C-alpha cells in the first residue's frame, strides 16, 4: 500500500504502520511465551520434578492464591508448603527467613 502512496484507508482506523507494529509485538510476545515454557521445561528436567508433581504444585499454588495475584502472602506460602507435605516448624528462625524472602521477592 505504501508503494502506491496509500497511507490511510477511510474504512478502518488502522494504518499500515500500526498493523505492522501490532504484528511485531504479537511475534515478540509469542517468542517470549515459547522461551518461558522452554525454561520451565529445562528447570523441571534439571531438578527431576515430574509432570505430576509440577501439576500438583500449580494446583496447590492456585488454591492458596485466593486473590489471583500470582503471588502468595507469607501465611499463604507457608500453608501451601505444608499442604504439599513440607514440614515447616513455627520457629523464630523460619519466621525470619520468610520475612527476608518477602522483602527480596515482594
Kinemage of the C-alpha trace (Angstrom):
@kinemage 1
@onewidth
@group {chain A} dominant
@subgroup {mainchain}
@vectorlist {calphas} color= white
{ca unk a 1} P 0.000 0.000 0.000
{ca unk a 2} L 2.821 2.415 0.798
{ca unk a 3} L 4.408 1.657 -2.556
{ca unk a 4} L 1.226 3.028 -4.125
{ca unk a 5} L 1.254 6.089 -1.810
{ca unk a 6} L -1.783 4.818 0.123
{ca unk a 7} L -1.233 5.608 3.786
{ca unk a 8} L -4.761 5.730 5.161
{ca unk a 9} L -7.917 3.851 4.368
{ca unk a 10} L -11.193 5.553 5.254
{ca unk a 11} L -12.838 2.235 6.179
{ca unk a 12} L -10.506 1.386 9.070
{ca unk a 13} L -8.846 3.305 11.892
{ca unk a 14} L -5.642 1.286 11.413
{ca unk a 15} L -2.700 2.300 9.300
{ca unk a 16} L -0.110 0.012 7.777
{ca unk a 17} L 2.351 1.107 10.466
{ca unk a 18} L 0.003 0.298 13.369
{ca unk a 19} L -0.715 -3.118 11.872
{ca unk a 20} L 2.994 -3.781 11.377
{ca unk a 21} L 3.789 -2.737 14.964
{ca unk a 22} L 0.940 -4.879 16.304
{ca unk a 23} L 2.181 -7.853 14.298
{ca unk a 24} L 5.758 -7.408 15.525
{ca unk a 25} L 4.516 -7.103 19.108
{ca unk a 26} L 2.491 -10.295 18.712
{ca unk a 27} L 5.512 -12.166 17.349
{ca unk a 28} L 7.644 -10.874 20.248
{ca unk a 29} L 5.046 -11.992 22.800
{ca unk a 30} L 4.798 -15.445 21.234
{ca unk a 31} L 8.596 -15.816 21.287
{ca unk a 32} L 8.653 -14.795 24.967
{ca unk a 33} L 5.925 -17.313 25.808
{ca unk a 34} L 7.784 -20.082 23.979
{ca unk a 35} L 11.009 -19.149 25.765
{ca unk a 36} L 9.274 -19.163 29.155
{ca unk a 37} L 7.829 -22.620 28.546
{ca unk a 38} L 11.200 -23.945 27.385
{ca unk a 39} L 12.898 -22.542 30.502
{ca unk a 40} L 10.247 -24.118 32.724
{ca unk a 41} L 10.789 -27.456 30.995
{ca unk a 42} L 14.573 -27.236 31.443
{ca unk a 43} L 14.220 -26.348 35.127
{ca unk a 44} L 11.761 -29.180 35.662
{ca unk a 45} L 14.042 -31.672 33.922
{ca unk a 46} L 17.146 -30.430 35.746
{ca unk a 47} L 15.543 -30.791 39.147
{ca unk a 48} L 13.903 -34.129 38.477
{ca unk a 49} L 10.376 -32.824 39.028
{ca unk a 50} L 7.807 -34.965 37.279
{ca unk a 51} L 4.891 -33.547 35.317
{ca unk a 52} L 2.512 -34.827 38.010
{ca unk a 53} L 4.472 -33.039 40.742
{ca unk a 54} L 4.564 -29.829 38.741
{ca unk a 55} L 0.818 -30.060 38.198
{ca unk a 56} L 0.314 -30.626 41.928
{ca unk a 57} L 2.469 -27.572 42.733
{ca unk a 58} L 0.444 -25.407 40.340
{ca unk a 59} L -2.870 -26.688 41.670
{ca unk a 60} L -1.811 -26.037 45.255
{ca unk a 61} L -0.429 -22.583 44.441
{ca unk a 62} L -3.624 -21.611 42.634
{ca unk a 63} L -5.701 -22.874 45.559
{ca unk a 64} L -3.896 -20.575 48.013
{ca unk a 65} L -3.720 -17.611 45.599
{ca unk a 66} L -7.243 -16.501 46.547
{ca unk a 67} L -6.946 -13.012 45.027
{ca unk a 68} L -5.430 -14.343 41.768
{ca unk a 69} L -2.408 -12.029 42.018
{ca unk a 70} L 0.014 -14.828 41.044
{ca unk a 71} L 1.842 -14.416 44.348
{ca unk a 72} L 1.317 -15.595 47.900
{ca unk a 73} L 1.473 -13.794 51.218
{ca unk a 74} L 3.753 -15.315 53.879
{ca unk a 75} L 0.913 -17.175 55.595
{ca unk a 76} L -0.444 -18.429 52.251
{ca unk a 77} L 3.026 -19.559 51.179
{ca unk a 78} L 3.545 -21.458 54.433
{ca unk a 79} L 0.113 -23.101 54.145
{ca unk a 80} L 0.883 -24.063 50.542
{ca unk a 81} L 4.176 -25.700 51.536
{ca unk a 82} L 2.519 -27.571 54.413
{ca unk a 83} L -0.225 -28.833 52.100
{ca unk a 84} L 2.479 -30.149 49.756
{ca unk a 85} L 3.949 -32.165 52.609
{ca unk a 86} L 6.792 -29.915 53.733
{ca unk a 87} L 7.395 -29.702 57.469
{ca unk a 88} L 7.615 -26.014 58.379
{ca unk a 89} L 8.358 -25.567 62.094
{ca unk a 90} L 6.939 -22.464 63.723
{ca unk a 91} L 10.247 -21.070 64.979
{ca unk a 92} L 11.725 -17.606 65.056
{ca unk a 93} L 14.353 -18.670 62.514
{ca unk a 94} L 11.718 -19.755 59.986
{ca unk a 95} L 9.779 -16.520 60.533
{ca unk a 96} L 12.996 -14.560 59.969
{ca unk a 97} L 13.765 -16.339 56.677
{ca unk a 98} L 10.180 -15.917 55.493
{ca unk a 99} L 10.350 -12.189 56.253
{ca unk a 100} L 13.606 -11.948 54.267
{ca unk a 101} L 12.061 -13.869 51.414
{ca unk a 102} L 9.188 -11.421 51.143
{ca unk a 103} L 11.482 -8.409 51.430
{ca unk a 104} L 13.607 -9.523 48.481
{ca unk a 105} L 10.748 -11.039 46.470
{ca unk a 106} L 7.671 -8.873 47.190
